[in-house]
Amino acid sequence: MAPTRESASATLIVVLGMHRSGTSVLARSMVALGADLGSHLQPPMAGVNDKGFFEDMDINAINMALMSAAGVAWDSLVDADLDRIPAAQRRALEEQAFEILNAKLGGKSFAFKDPRTSRLLSFWQPIFRRTGARVVYVIAVRHPLSVSASLAGHAGHIHPDATDHLLWLAHTLQPLTATAPAERIVVDYDRMLASPAREIARIAARLRLPMHTSETQVFADDFLDPALRTAHAPAGALEQQADVPAAVKALFMALQQAAQVDDESQATGLPGAIAAASQLWRDITPLLLREHDLRARTNALDGHVAGLQGHHNALASHISALEEQAATLTRELDAAHQHYRHLAQTLESFQRSLSWRVTAPLRLALDLVRGQR
C-alpha cells in the first residue's frame, strides 16, 4: 500500500523514552497539541498507571511480536537483533505495521508511545518514511533513580538497580542517536508535572504544533495528579551513587540542560555526553551479549529440568495410583480369603454334625434313584 494524500499531510508524533519515565503523561499531553491517540488503547491499571497508559495496543502488538521473534524482552540489556527474524516474518510485520500506522494517521496528527519503540527504531523509521507523514519526536527523560524506584515498586520486577540504570541508558541513548537530526524535543517528566502549560507551550513551539488552550487546561487541572508520582529522587542524588556509570550521570545532566532550553543546540554538553554514553555501550555490548547467551542457555536448561521434573511427577503420580490399586486389590483378596476360610470352616463343621451323619443313608438312596433315571 502506498502513502495516501491524507497521510502525506499528516503529522506523526512519536513519544520515546524509558519505561516509568513519564511517556504515558507525555502521550496524553499530545492531545493539547491537536493529536489523536487512537481508539485502541491499553486500559488503566490500578497502582501502575491509574489514569491510563495511552499506549496503542496495535502498535504494541507489533513491538511484542518483534521482540519475541528476536529473542529479547523489554528488559533485555542486549539490543534486538532484527536479522534473527526470518525474512518472510519480518516482511509480514513490516506490512502490518505500515497498514496500521497509515490507517491511524488518516491526514491528521497522530501520537503514539510504547517504550519498546525506543529500542526498535531501526524497524519503525523506514515505516515512518513510507507513510509520507511529517515525523517529530518527543523524548521523555526522568531521573534514573526515580525510574529504578518506580520499577521496584511493581510486582515481578527483580532486577538490581545497576541493571535498571543500564536499561535507562539503552532506552534513552538509542532515541538520541537514531532521531538526530530530525525534529525532536527532550522533555523532563518532573518539569512537566511542575509546569504543564509551560512545557506544552515549549513542545508546541519547538515542533511547530498548534497548542489548544482548553485541552491544556484539562490536562493540567483534570488529568495530572502529582500524587500518582510514587518516586521522586533529588536532583543531586545521582552523583552519590557508586553503581551508576559516569556516562549515565553525564548523559542525564546533559539531558536536564536540554530539557530547559528551547533549542537543543543550546545544550552544549549534550553531544559529548551522547558520545561518551555511546562508547560505554559499545564497550559493554560484548559482555551483555555473553550474559544474554548464558541466560538463554540457563533458561533452556531450566526448561529441560522443569520438563523432566514434570515427567518425574507424572510417573510418581502414576506409580502412586498403581500402588493404591494394588493395595485395594490386596485388601479385596484378603477379604475373599477370609470369606473362603469361613465357608470352609462352616462346611467342615456341618459335615461333622450329627444331622449330616444321620441323613447319610437318605442321601445315598437319593443318589441311587437319580442314577436309575
Buried (B, 14 or more C-beta within 10 A) or exposed (E): EEBBEBBEBBBBBBBBBBBBBBBBBBBBBBBBBBBBBBEBBBEEEEEBBEBBBBBBBBBBBBBBBBBEBBBBEBBBBBBBEBEEBEEEEBEEBBEBBBEBBBBBBEBBBBBBBBBBBBBBBEBBBEBBEBBBBBBBBBBBBBBBBBBBBBBBEEEEBEBEBBBBBBBBBBBBBBBBEBBEEEBBBBBBBBBBBEEBBEBBBBBBEBBEBEBBEEBBEBBBEEBBEEEEBBBBBEEEEBEEBEEBBEBBBBBBBBBBBBBEBEEBEEBEBBBEBBEBBBEBBEEBEEEBBEBBEEEEEEEEEEEEEEEEEEEEEEEEEEEEEEEEEEEEEEEEEEEEEEEEEEEEEEEEEEEEEEEEEEEEEEEEEEEEEEEEE
